[in-house]
């Protein structure tokens, strides 16, 4: 039984004044009276939409104001239908199913529900609205002027339908123009008071509604909601996608550059190469030669060093190829033979091609080249014979000499002048543990620093790139925050536009938490769509850049240049997702706190 005890509602003046009556579990009740007498306000209180009143509203003896279960037992049929325009007729009819379990009603309509709402007449729309209520399985059905927008034939059909439904639940109709003969009970109102009430019908048996069918995922409704503003959301999605693509590309480019440089370093300086750096005192060439005699050693002076090689007998900077690496021992060649003395040289394949400009690299075998050295502003050369070409294609132009050949060349050109050693590089056998040799050399060369060459340079590069990465992270973080803030701002405008829609879904089963999740899910959909788009664009650009570098620039890449880093991509997505949830929480909170009554009154 539904009981009202002294219900009073006041705005600037009293709208309802001490309303008290009882209604049965089932039956057809008319709430009659002129416009402005308080009928709609009373319906809103009966429906749990308005809790700002004094008095008591009881259902089965329990107070309804703080009873969340009561709201789920009540459903509305509105004068203006309040169907959601972007949903098709069928989607409108099953609106409750998006938010809770429902049972398929036995009521069937004599027209299909596959079309958009604009194709249906007023009578058909009202029957869709009634079917929507039945999916909600109400114990109380509240109808606010349900036939005022219909012609007489449609009015009669709707009244007959409501009369039939009143056998299963309590149907309360608010109207000032319907014939009282249809109803089991009539309550007349005037100026917020009850003026007349007919004898109530015997209370029927309350039919408890059993939940039976799983709801459609809330995600589905969020998708339909997002789809209704597809043009606007696509523009936002494009902007966010561009920001995410820039972030993915920037981090991938930085990572790829770091990786390729380190790979080339490991290729030039294997992990079994030690670097000797003089520290507290100067090292003597003969001292290094003595302690490293078991291994191939390269020594470089600080003030006398190799500039490069060329075919010209006179030094011309533009024709001289700078040798970036001459530190390693050559053990096999692709063409020719390895060096046997200090006047022979083997060139890397890429270096030989650059020196020849054109032609087959085999033609360089036996040719004389000039190796240029500098000391105290003097530039002199020594003649060398090219005896072999290795198969390597390297970033740094590479030449292979006999052990200590560069020292012999410098002393032959500039004399034995006591040059200062800058570093020495010791190439160990692959079976030797570098750490053991490192400890031995540190003991023998007191005051010198011994390091694994590739690791030392790699650590320096890592340090530089980590600093660049921090700066890039700050800029990218700003880009993500800006993009997500834009999403939040647009969602706030969307919530303002959809006040009535939010009120409608609140009337048909959605609680505040579900409204909050709907708005947050829409932002998640936008960010996820933008992320998928950015990854797709990245994969396209990745293929083009890798192909361009290998085909047109003839750069030998180790494992490709741009690669997909799953960890980094996941972090970018989760960061964007987290920020979008934060930014959308504010419009979501605003949306779920909307006054349902005020929202329904808006035109």
C-alpha positions, 0 to 999 in steps of 0.5 A: 500500500502507498501512504501519504502523511501530511505531504507539504511542498513549498517554493516561494509559497505552498504548492502542496498543503498537508496531502494525506491519502492511501492507495492500494497495491493495484488499481487505476487512480486519477489525480485530477485538477486544474493546471497549477494545482500541484498534480505534477509536483505530487507525482514527482514526490510519489516518484522519488524525484523530489525529496525536498518536502515535509511529511511522510511517503510510505510504501508497504509501511517503509519510508520512501525518502531514503529508500533506494529500492523504492525508486526502482519500483516506480516508473514514469509516462510523460506528457512529452514522451521524453524519448531519447532522440538519438536512440532508435525506437527499440533502444528507447523501449529497452532503456532500463535494460542498460542499467539493470536486469529486466524481464521482457514484458508480454505487451506487444506493439502492432508496428516495428521498432527498428526505425528512428523516432522521427518516423513514428506518430505521437500515439506510437511514441506514447506506446513506445514510452509505455513499453519502456516503462514495462521493461522497468517492471514497475509496481507503481506507474505514474502518468503525467498527462499521458494523452494530452498530445494525442488525438481521440482515437489514440487517447482511447487506445492508451487509456485501454492499455493503462487500464489493463496494466492497472490489474498488475500494478498501481497506475496513477494518472495526472490529468484535468481532461480525462473521463472519470469513468475509466478509473477505480479511484479519483482524487481531486485537487485544488490549490495544493489541497485534496478537495475530493476523494472517491472510495478506494478500491479493495487493495489487490495483491502486490505482484513482486517483480522478479529480475530475470534477464541480464542488462545490456552493458553500460558500455553499449549505452555509452557508445550510443551516447558518444555516437549521437555526437559523432561529428564533434567527438571525431574532431576531438578524437582527431586532436587527441590522436594527433597529440598521442601520435606525436608523443609515441613518435617522439619517444620512439625516435629518441629510443631508436636513436639511442638504441642504434648508437649503442648498437653501433658502439657495441659493433665497433667496440665489443664488450671484450675491449678495455680502455686504459685512461691515464689518470694521476701520472703519464703513461709511457708507450713502452709500459703499455706495450709491455703489460698488454703484449698478449693482446692486440692493443691500439694506442692514441696520442693526445697531440698527434693523430690520424686525420684520414686517407685519400688518393691525393698526394697533397692534403685537401680536406674535401677529398680526405675521408676521415677515419672514425675507427682504426682501433680493431684487429682484422682477422679476415677479409671479403676481398684481398688479404689481411695486413702483414706490415705497417705500410698496408691497410684494410678498408671496410666495404663502406669506406672503400666505396666512399673512397672510390666514389664509383666502381667495384671495391675489388678495384681498390686492391693494390692501390696506393692511398695517403694516410694523413697525420697531424701534429703541432699544426703540421699535416703530413702523409705516409703512403700505404697499400690497400691489401684488402676490403672487409665485408662490413658496412659501418656508420663510421669510416673504418681502416684496419692497421697492424698493431701499433702502426699508427705509432710507427707512422707518427714517429716516422713523420714527426720523430720521437718527441715524447708524445702524451698518450690519451688512451689505449684500447686492449682487444681481449680474446672472446673467452677471456673474462674482461673483469679479471684482466681489468683488475690485473691491468689496474695493479700493473698500471697504478694511477690509470683508469681501466674500463670496458670501452663499450659500457663506458661510452654507452653509459655516457650516452644513456646519461645524455639521452635520459636528460633529453627524455626528461625534457621530452617527458615534460612536454609530452605530459603537457600535451596529454594533460591539454588533450585530456582537459579538452576532452573534459571540457567538451564532456562538460558542455555535453552534460549541460546539453543532455540535462534532460536526457540524464534525468530521463535515464535516472527515471528509468533505472540509472542511479547516480553511480551509473550516470557518473560511469556513463560520462567517464566511459565516454571519455574512455571511448574517445581516448581509446579511439584516439590511441588506436588511431595514433598507433595505426598512424605510427605503424604507417610512418614506421614502415615508411621511415625504416624503408626510406633509411635502408633503401634510399640512404643505404643505412644498415639498421640493426633490428630496424630503426623505429620499433614498437615498444609495447611497454612505452606504448602501454604507459602512454595509453594508461597515462592518457586514460588516467588523465582522461578519467580525472578530467571527466570526473568533474563533468561526471559529478556535475551530471549525476548531481543534477536536479531531475525535476528541474531538468525535466521541466526544461524545454 
